[in-house]
Amino acid sequence: MTPQSVRLSDDVLRRLTDLAGRRGSSVSSTIERLLDDALRREAHPGITFRDGSTGRRAGLVAGPDVDEVLRTVRAVQEEGSADVVAEVAETTSLTESQVRGRRPPRRSPR
């Protein structure tokens, strides 16, 4: 690890310290976790990270955990479905675009 100095507003530092305290972790490790999550979300829009009884896990912002989608894909593939994407979309209540991992096209601002 490389030490890095960062300037934070008093309000952000207070909220960060409160969060670290609630999680029983250091401010430094909390900053690293939050920054890592933000960088992952930047690289993979539509994915978020959730805390749970088994730890942190990736999930679709408006949907199930990524692991649940992958288990469904594998199960549908094993069944030999002719249209895996459509079957997974129907089973998980996602759009076919979400199952494929593609973002819908952005609308141009008017």
TARAGI-V963517 format. One record per residue. N is the residue number from 1. BURIAL is # if it has 16 or more other C-alpha atoms within 10 Angstrom, else .. D_FIRST is the distance of its C-alpha to the first C-alpha in whole Angstrom. Layout:
BEGIN
N_BURIAL_D_FIRST + N_BURIAL_D_FIRST
END
This chain:
BEGIN
1_._0 + 2_._4 + 3_._7 + 4_._9 + 5_._13 + 6_._15 + 7_._19 + 8_._20 + 9_._24 + 10_._25 + 11_._27 + 12_._23 + 13_._22 + 14_._24 + 15_._24 + 16_#_21 + 17_#_21 + 18_._24 + 19_#_22 + 20_#_20 + 21_._23 + 22_._25 + 23_._22 + 24_._21 + 25_._17 + 26_._15 + 27_#_15 + 28_._12 + 29_._12 + 30_#_15 + 31_._14 + 32_._11 + 33_._14 + 34_._16 + 35_._15 + 36_._14 + 37_#_18 + 38_._19 + 39_._17 + 40_._19 + 41_#_22 + 42_._22 + 43_._22 + 44_._24 + 45_._27 + 46_#_29 + 47_#_26 + 48_#_25 + 49_#_23 + 50_._25 + 51_._25 + 52_._27 + 53_._28 + 54_._26 + 55_._23 + 56_._22 + 57_._24 + 58_#_24 + 59_#_28 + 60_#_30 + 61_._30 + 62_._34 + 63_#_34 + 64_._34 + 65_#_30 + 66_#_29 + 67_._30 + 68_._33 + 69_#_34 + 70_._33 + 71_._35 + 72_#_38 + 73_#_37 + 74_._38 + 75_._41 + 76_#_42 + 77_#_42 + 78_._43 + 79_._46 + 80_._47 + 81_._47 + 82_._48 + 83_._46 + 84_#_43 + 85_#_41 + 86_#_44 + 87_#_45 + 88_#_41 + 89_#_41 + 90_._44 + 91_._43 + 92_._40 + 93_._42 + 94_#_39 + 95_._41 + 96_#_41 + 97_._38 + 98_#_36 + 99_#_36 + 100_._36 + 101_._32 + 102_._34 + 103_._34 + 104_._38 + 105_._39 + 106_._38 + 107_._41 + 108_._42 + 109_._42 + 110_._46
END
